[in-house]
Amino acid sequence: MLLLSDPRVSDVPAIECGEDLVDVRDIPELALDLRKQDATGAWARLRASVAERLLAAQSSLPADVRLLVIEGHRPAALQQRYFEEHCADLARTHPDWRPEHLVAEASKHISPLAVAPHPCGAAVDLTLTAGDVELDMGTPVNATPEASAGACFTAAENITEEAALWRRVLSDALSGVGLVNYPPEWWHWSYGDRYWAAVTGAERATFTPR
């Protein structure tokens, strides 16, 4: 499993292509959740090509099932704060962990800023709904490995058959349009960032923090 803390991710060159961020609130075909709403509207923005791929993915879903976007762009300062806070939480719980192990474990839930997809507008956290009701995906979005006993991992086996089915539906739809999943988080998918490039073998990332 490739983690965001792996040097193979940070070693990928990134050259900004200049693609605009678009606001999901202007795309009525995509449902947008308000739980991560912020004053600047960052949570609702994605790179245009990511939004286009979500629209294509949604068209492949079963009837009455829709994508629910929860968070897109995340300002760099907020990403850094989240990472530092998570590292501090883990350090309190595991005072014996060496610094490099602490970073690797923290990266299963919050990405280090240098390689974080969200500040690039390249990542989207999302789930599935049917009739405006969120489907059973096994854990809530943003569940930690510690709190969920590892059930937040996309390939986790300690979830119900129904949750496993819906995870496959989500994975098939999003991977089918070129997005890649971060394995510790079933809800996190990205395109055009360093992690995407490392997974797909692309020569470089095309998005950098905005």
SVG drawing of the C-alpha trace seen along z (x, -y; Angstrom):
<svg xmlns="http://www.w3.org/2000/svg" viewBox="-36 -34 48 44">
<polyline fill="none" stroke="black" stroke-width="0.4" points="0.0,0.0 1.4,-3.3 1.1,-6.0 1.4,-9.7 4.4,-9.8 6.3,-7.5 9.3,-9.2 8.0,-7.8 5.2,-10.3 7.2,-13.4 9.8,-12.5 7.2,-13.0 7.7,-16.3 4.7,-18.7 4.2,-21.3 1.1,-23.5 -1.0,-23.4 -3.1,-26.4 -6.5,-24.7 -9.2,-26.6 -11.1,-25.6 -14.8,-25.3 -17.6,-25.6 -19.7,-22.5 -22.5,-24.8 -22.7,-25.8 -23.1,-22.2 -26.6,-21.1 -26.0,-17.6 -23.7,-17.0 -25.0,-16.9 -22.9,-18.9 -22.9,-18.3 -22.5,-21.2 -20.7,-19.5 -17.3,-20.9 -18.7,-24.3 -16.3,-27.2 -16.6,-31.0 -14.5,-31.2 -16.3,-28.4 -13.1,-26.4 -14.8,-23.1 -17.0,-23.4 -14.3,-23.9 -12.5,-21.3 -10.3,-21.4 -12.5,-21.5 -11.3,-18.1 -12.0,-16.5 -15.5,-17.9 -16.0,-16.7 -14.9,-13.2 -17.3,-13.2 -20.1,-13.9 -19.0,-11.1 -18.7,-8.7 -22.2,-9.6 -23.7,-8.7 -22.4,-5.1 -24.1,-4.7 -27.2,-2.6 -30.5,-4.4 -31.4,-6.7 -27.8,-6.5 -25.9,-9.8 -22.4,-11.0 -22.4,-13.3 -19.4,-15.7 -18.3,-16.4 -15.0,-18.3 -12.8,-19.5 -10.2,-22.2 -8.6,-22.7 -6.4,-25.8 -2.7,-24.9 -2.7,-26.4 -5.7,-24.3 -4.1,-21.2 -1.0,-21.9 -3.0,-22.5 -4.9,-19.2 -1.7,-17.3 0.0,-18.8 -3.0,-18.2 -3.3,-14.6 0.4,-14.0 0.0,-15.5 -3.0,-13.2 -1.1,-10.1 2.0,-11.2 0.0,-11.4 -1.5,-8.0 1.8,-6.4 4.7,-8.2 7.0,-5.3 6.6,-5.9 9.7,-7.1 9.1,-10.4 9.2,-8.7 6.7,-6.1 4.5,-8.8 4.5,-10.6 3.7,-7.4 0.8,-6.6 -0.6,-10.1 -0.4,-10.1 -2.9,-7.3 -5.5,-9.9 -4.1,-13.4 -1.6,-14.1 1.6,-16.0 1.3,-19.4 4.1,-18.8 2.2,-16.1 -1.4,-16.8 -4.0,-16.5 -6.7,-18.7 -4.8,-22.0 -4.2,-21.4 -8.0,-21.1 -7.2,-17.6 -8.9,-15.6 -12.5,-15.0 -14.0,-13.4 -17.4,-11.9 -19.9,-9.2 -23.1,-7.8 -26.7,-8.6 -30.1,-7.2 -33.2,-9.3 -31.1,-11.9 -30.1,-9.2 -26.4,-8.3 -25.8,-4.7 -24.0,-2.3 -20.3,-2.5 -19.0,-0.8 -17.8,-3.9 -18.5,-7.6 -16.4,-9.8 -13.2,-10.9 -13.2,-8.0 -9.7,-7.3 -8.0,-3.9 -7.8,-4.0 -11.5,-4.9 -12.8,-2.5 -10.5,0.5 -9.2,0.1 -12.7,0.3 -11.9,-3.0 -9.5,-1.3 -11.1,-0.8 -10.4,3.0 -11.3,3.5 -13.0,6.9 -14.6,5.9 -17.6,4.3 -21.0,5.6 -21.6,7.1 -23.9,4.2 -21.1,1.7 -18.6,3.7 -21.0,3.7 -21.4,-0.1 -17.7,-0.6 -17.2,1.5 -19.9,-0.6 -18.1,-3.8 -14.7,-2.4 -15.8,-1.1 -17.4,-4.4 -14.5,-6.6 -11.6,-4.4 -13.5,-4.1 -13.0,-7.8 -9.4,-8.0 -9.5,-8.9 -7.3,-7.0 -8.2,-6.1 -6.1,-6.6 -6.4,-3.1 -6.7,-4.1 -9.7,-6.2 -12.5,-4.8 -14.0,-8.3 -10.8,-10.0 -10.2,-10.1 -7.9,-12.3 -6.7,-13.2 -3.7,-15.1 -1.8,-15.3 1.5,-13.7 -0.2,-10.7 -2.3,-10.1 0.9,-10.3 2.8,-7.9 -0.1,-5.4 -0.7,-5.6 2.9,-6.0 2.4,-9.5 5.6,-11.4 4.5,-14.3 1.6,-15.8 -0.2,-18.6 -1.7,-20.3 0.1,-22.2 -1.4,-24.0 -3.7,-26.9"/>
</svg>
